[in-house]
Amino acid sequence: MQANALLSGAIIMAALTIALFFLRFWRQTRDRFFLYFALAFVLEALQRLLSANFPLSNPDVPMYYLLRLAAYGLIIVAILGKNRRPPGD
């Protein structure tokens, strides 16, 4: 159990560090792409924090996976928004 808690803490720290990097890039460029990625990694860290501190008795319950789905949805929206062609091309 202790190794699992250590690994969860490392993943949370890494996700929050990555979110801070994307926030820095967003502040420099004001590109929504970086903001969406920062929010996605904050959601990933939140999901890991909740699942580490409040484990569910039944792992099939989708409660924590909705946060992960929202994070991945933000990443998809960011990529699609960045690759969208401007009108008239």
C-alpha positions in Angstrom: 0.0 0.0 0.0 2.8 2.4 0.8 4.4 2.0 -2.7 1.1 2.6 -4.3 0.6 5.8 -2.3 4.1 6.9 -3.3 3.5 6.2 -7.0 0.1 8.1 -6.8 1.9 11.1 -5.2 4.5 11.1 -7.9 1.9 11.0 -10.7 0.0 13.8 -9.0 3.1 15.9 -8.7 4.1 15.2 -12.3 0.6 16.2 -13.6 0.6 19.4 -11.6 4.1 20.3 -12.8 3.1 19.7 -16.4 0.0 21.9 -15.9 2.2 24.7 -14.6 4.4 24.5 -17.7 1.3 24.7 -19.9 0.0 27.6 -17.9 3.3 29.4 -18.4 3.1 28.9 -22.2 -0.5 30.1 -22.1 0.5 33.3 -20.3 3.2 34.0 -23.0 1.1 33.2 -26.0 -2.6 33.4 -24.9 -3.3 30.4 -27.0 -6.2 28.3 -25.8 -4.4 25.1 -26.8 -2.1 25.5 -23.8 -4.9 26.5 -21.4 -6.9 23.4 -22.3 -3.9 21.2 -21.8 -3.2 22.8 -18.4 -6.8 22.2 -17.3 -6.6 18.6 -18.6 -3.6 17.9 -16.4 -5.1 19.5 -13.4 -8.2 17.2 -13.9 -5.9 14.2 -14.2 -4.1 15.2 -10.9 -7.5 15.7 -9.2 -8.7 12.3 -10.4 -5.6 10.6 -9.1 -5.8 12.5 -5.8 -9.5 11.5 -5.3 -8.9 7.8 -6.2 -5.9 7.6 -3.9 -7.6 9.2 -0.9 -11.1 7.8 -1.4 -10.9 4.4 -3.0 -14.2 3.0 -4.2 -15.4 -0.4 -3.0 -16.5 -1.3 -6.5 -13.9 -0.5 -9.2 -16.5 -0.6 -12.0 -18.2 2.6 -10.8 -17.5 5.3 -13.4 -17.4 8.1 -10.8 -13.7 8.9 -11.1 -13.5 8.0 -14.8 -15.7 10.9 -15.6 -12.9 13.3 -14.6 -10.5 11.4 -16.8 -13.0 11.5 -19.6 -13.3 15.3 -19.2 -9.5 15.7 -19.3 -9.2 13.6 -22.5 -12.1 15.6 -24.0 -10.3 18.8 -23.3 -7.2 17.4 -25.0 -9.2 16.4 -28.1 -11.0 19.8 -28.2 -7.6 21.6 -28.0 -6.1 19.5 -30.8 -9.1 19.8 -33.1 -9.3 23.6 -32.4 -5.6 24.0 -33.3 -5.9 22.0 -36.5 -9.1 23.5 -37.7 -8.8 25.3 -41.0 -9.8 28.9 -41.2 -12.9 29.6 -43.2 -12.2 30.2 -46.9 -9.2 27.8 -47.3 
